[in-house]
Amino acid sequence: MVRSNVVERLVRSPWPRLVLLVVLLATAIALALTNGLHAVDVAKAWVADLGVLGPVAFVVLCAAATMGFLPLSVLCAVSGLLFGPVLGVPVVWVGAVLGAVGSFLVGRGLSKDAVERLAGKRMASVNALLDRYGAATVFVLRMLPLGPFALLNYVIAVTSLPLRGFLLGTGAGIVPGVVVYTALGGTAEHPSSPLFLSAIGALVVMTVGGAVVARRVTKRAAVPEPAPQEIA
């Protein structure tokens, strides 16, 4: 039981995802500043040799990894590192959207109780927001840079929101984060470049702004407990 609670906390918390991203970027920068730069070039050359199959393979792996709770931020950084900050954006975006749809469809087959045990209090908050704002809720939640991307897919799947609304909100909402994280990965070899520094600045703004929005959203989504009824 204790082990299960620890796993659930790790899945729900944004900090493991942030730590993974920082480790990934730090490793890429270390490789770029040391003799490891050759290893990065080898990986890029290997992907380039695959031709059009390279992006296709990454899309498939990205979709599967998304369904398996691998942080989207890490996938974006890897895509940027392998395909660059331009091509890497549509490649990881397609994979993330496909993975989100796959999670949504799988989630439709799960029981609501099972998802509630995984999501905890977030389930009631998301339901409250969906009842009030509909598909716009998905768009806003996807804009939060450290939100639990995979978990949210399964949570929304057991609500009444249709697939179309989920797809539109997800596809549009993840764009800013995908662009920023992919730019970080694509320029990690050049940490002093204007694009890398701009991406860092954008990430800071998104994180701070996301924290403010998340707090306000949480307050609005608070589900009041029913008042005790008097016994006549």
C-alpha positions as CSV (number, residue, x, y, z in Angstrom):
1,M,0.0,0.0,0.0
2,V,2.8,2.4,0.9
3,R,4.6,1.7,-2.4
4,S,1.4,2.3,-4.3
5,N,0.9,5.7,-2.6
6,V,4.5,6.7,-3.5
7,V,4.0,5.8,-7.1
8,E,0.8,7.8,-7.3
9,R,2.4,10.8,-5.8
10,L,5.3,10.6,-8.3
11,V,2.8,10.4,-11.2
12,R,0.8,13.4,-10.0
13,S,3.6,15.6,-8.9
14,P,5.2,18.1,-11.5
15,W,8.6,18.0,-9.8
16,P,9.8,14.6,-11.2
17,R,9.0,15.9,-14.7
18,L,10.9,19.1,-14.1
19,V,13.9,17.2,-12.6
20,L,14.0,14.9,-15.7
21,L,14.0,17.8,-18.0
22,V,16.8,19.6,-16.1
23,V,18.9,16.4,-16.1
24,L,18.3,15.9,-19.8
25,L,19.3,19.5,-20.7
26,A,22.3,19.4,-18.3
27,T,23.5,16.2,-19.9
28,A,23.1,17.6,-23.4
29,I,25.0,20.8,-22.4
30,A,27.7,18.7,-20.8
31,L,28.1,16.7,-23.9
32,A,28.3,19.8,-26.0
33,L,31.0,21.3,-23.8
34,T,33.1,18.1,-23.6
35,N,34.2,15.4,-26.0
36,G,30.7,14.0,-25.9
37,L,29.7,16.3,-28.7
38,H,30.6,13.5,-31.1
39,A,28.0,11.2,-29.5
40,V,25.3,13.8,-30.2
41,D,26.4,14.1,-33.8
42,V,26.4,10.3,-34.1
43,A,22.8,10.1,-32.8
44,K,21.7,12.9,-35.2
45,A,23.5,11.2,-38.1
46,W,21.8,7.9,-37.3
47,V,18.4,9.5,-37.3
48,A,19.2,11.4,-40.5
49,D,20.2,8.1,-42.2
50,L,16.7,6.8,-41.6
51,G,15.3,9.5,-43.9
52,V,11.6,10.0,-43.6
53,L,11.4,6.9,-41.4
54,G,13.2,8.8,-38.6
55,P,10.4,11.3,-37.8
56,V,7.8,8.6,-38.4
57,A,9.5,6.3,-35.9
58,F,9.9,9.0,-33.4
59,V,6.2,9.9,-33.7
60,V,5.2,6.3,-32.9
61,L,7.6,6.1,-30.0
62,C,6.5,9.4,-28.7
63,A,2.8,8.4,-28.8
64,A,3.6,5.2,-26.9
65,A,5.8,7.0,-24.4
66,T,3.1,9.6,-23.8
67,M,0.6,6.8,-23.0
68,G,3.2,5.4,-20.6
69,F,3.4,8.6,-18.6
70,L,6.8,9.7,-19.9
71,P,6.9,13.5,-19.5
72,L,6.0,15.4,-22.7
73,S,8.7,18.0,-21.8
74,V,11.4,15.4,-22.0
75,L,10.0,14.1,-25.4
76,C,10.0,17.6,-26.8
77,A,13.6,18.2,-25.7
78,V,14.7,14.9,-27.3
79,S,12.9,15.8,-30.5
80,G,14.6,19.1,-30.6
81,L,18.0,17.5,-30.0
82,L,17.5,15.0,-32.8
83,F,15.6,17.0,-35.4
84,G,16.3,20.6,-34.5
85,P,14.1,23.3,-33.1
86,V,12.1,23.6,-36.3
87,L,11.3,20.1,-37.6
88,G,11.3,18.8,-34.0
89,V,8.1,20.8,-33.2
90,P,5.7,19.2,-35.6
91,V,7.3,15.8,-35.1
92,V,6.7,15.7,-31.3
93,W,3.4,17.6,-31.6
94,V,1.9,14.8,-33.8
95,G,3.3,12.1,-31.5
96,A,1.9,13.8,-28.4
97,V,-1.6,14.3,-29.9
98,L,-1.7,10.7,-31.1
99,G,-0.6,9.6,-27.7
100,A,-3.2,11.8,-26.0
101,V,-5.9,10.3,-28.2
102,G,-4.7,6.8,-27.5
103,S,-4.8,7.5,-23.8
104,F,-8.2,9.0,-24.1
105,L,-9.6,5.9,-25.9
106,V,-8.0,3.6,-23.4
107,G,-9.3,5.7,-20.6
108,R,-12.8,5.3,-21.9
109,G,-12.6,1.6,-21.2
110,L,-11.4,2.1,-17.6
111,S,-13.7,2.5,-14.6
112,K,-14.2,5.9,-13.1
113,D,-13.1,4.5,-9.7
114,A,-9.8,3.3,-11.1
115,V,-9.0,6.7,-12.6
116,E,-10.1,8.5,-9.4
117,R,-7.7,6.4,-7.3
118,L,-4.8,7.5,-9.6
119,A,-5.9,11.2,-9.9
120,G,-7.0,11.8,-6.4
121,K,-8.5,15.2,-5.7
122,R,-7.7,16.4,-9.2
123,M,-10.6,14.3,-10.5
124,A,-13.2,16.5,-8.8
125,S,-11.5,19.7,-9.8
126,V,-11.4,18.7,-13.5
127,N,-15.0,17.6,-13.5
128,A,-16.0,20.9,-11.9
129,L,-14.1,22.9,-14.6
130,L,-15.5,20.8,-17.4
131,D,-19.1,21.3,-16.1
132,R,-18.5,25.1,-16.1
133,Y,-16.3,25.8,-19.1
134,G,-16.5,22.7,-21.3
135,A,-13.7,22.0,-23.8
136,A,-12.0,25.3,-23.0
137,T,-10.9,23.7,-19.8
138,V,-8.7,21.3,-21.7
139,F,-7.1,24.1,-23.6
140,V,-6.3,26.0,-20.4
141,L,-5.0,22.9,-18.5
142,R,-2.7,22.0,-21.5
143,M,-1.2,25.5,-21.3
144,L,0.2,24.8,-17.9
145,P,3.9,23.9,-18.5
146,L,4.3,21.3,-15.7
147,G,0.9,19.8,-15.8
148,P,0.6,16.0,-15.7
149,F,0.0,15.5,-19.4
150,A,-0.7,11.7,-19.5
151,L,-2.7,11.6,-16.3
152,L,-5.0,14.4,-17.6
153,N,-5.7,12.3,-20.7
154,Y,-7.1,9.4,-18.6
155,V,-9.0,11.8,-16.2
156,I,-10.8,13.5,-19.0
157,A,-11.5,10.2,-20.7
158,V,-14.0,9.2,-18.0
159,T,-15.9,12.5,-18.2
160,S,-18.7,13.4,-20.6
161,L,-16.4,15.5,-22.8
162,P,-16.5,14.2,-26.5
163,L,-13.3,13.2,-28.3
164,R,-13.6,16.2,-30.7
165,G,-13.5,18.7,-27.8
166,F,-10.6,16.9,-26.2
167,L,-8.6,16.8,-29.4
168,L,-9.1,20.5,-30.2
169,G,-8.2,21.6,-26.7
170,T,-5.2,19.3,-26.5
171,G,-3.8,20.1,-30.0
172,A,-4.0,23.9,-29.5
173,G,-3.1,24.0,-25.8
174,I,0.2,22.1,-26.0
175,V,1.6,24.3,-28.8
176,P,3.4,26.9,-26.5
177,G,5.0,24.2,-24.3
178,V,6.0,22.1,-27.3
179,V,7.7,25.0,-29.0
180,V,9.6,26.1,-25.9
181,Y,10.8,22.6,-24.8
182,T,11.7,21.6,-28.3
183,A,13.7,24.8,-28.7
184,L,15.6,24.1,-25.5
185,G,16.5,20.6,-26.7
186,G,17.4,21.8,-30.2
187,T,19.7,24.5,-28.9
188,A,21.1,22.7,-25.8
189,E,24.4,22.3,-27.6
190,H,24.7,26.1,-27.8
191,P,23.6,27.4,-24.4
192,S,24.7,30.9,-25.1
193,S,22.7,31.2,-28.3
194,P,19.8,33.8,-28.4
195,L,17.3,31.0,-29.1
196,F,18.3,29.0,-26.1
197,L,18.3,32.0,-23.8
198,S,14.9,33.1,-25.2
199,A,13.5,29.6,-24.6
200,I,14.8,29.7,-21.0
201,G,13.1,33.1,-20.5
202,A,9.8,31.8,-22.0
203,L,10.0,28.7,-19.8
204,V,10.4,30.9,-16.7
205,V,7.4,33.0,-17.7
206,M,5.3,30.0,-18.5
207,T,6.2,28.4,-15.2
208,V,5.4,31.4,-13.1
209,G,2.3,32.3,-15.1
210,G,1.2,28.7,-15.0
211,A,1.5,28.6,-11.2
212,V,-0.7,31.7,-10.9
213,V,-3.2,30.3,-13.3
214,A,-3.2,26.9,-11.6
215,R,-3.9,28.5,-8.2
216,R,-6.8,30.5,-9.6
217,V,-8.2,27.5,-11.5
218,T,-8.0,25.4,-8.3
219,K,-9.9,28.0,-6.3
220,R,-12.6,28.2,-9.0
221,A,-12.8,24.4,-9.3
222,A,-13.1,23.9,-5.6
223,V,-16.0,21.6,-4.9
224,P,-17.8,22.9,-1.8
225,E,-18.8,20.2,0.7
226,P,-22.6,19.9,1.2
227,A,-23.8,21.6,4.3
228,P,-25.1,19.3,7.0
229,Q,-28.9,19.1,7.0
230,E,-30.8,19.8,10.2
231,I,-32.9,17.1,11.6
232,A,-36.4,18.3,12.3
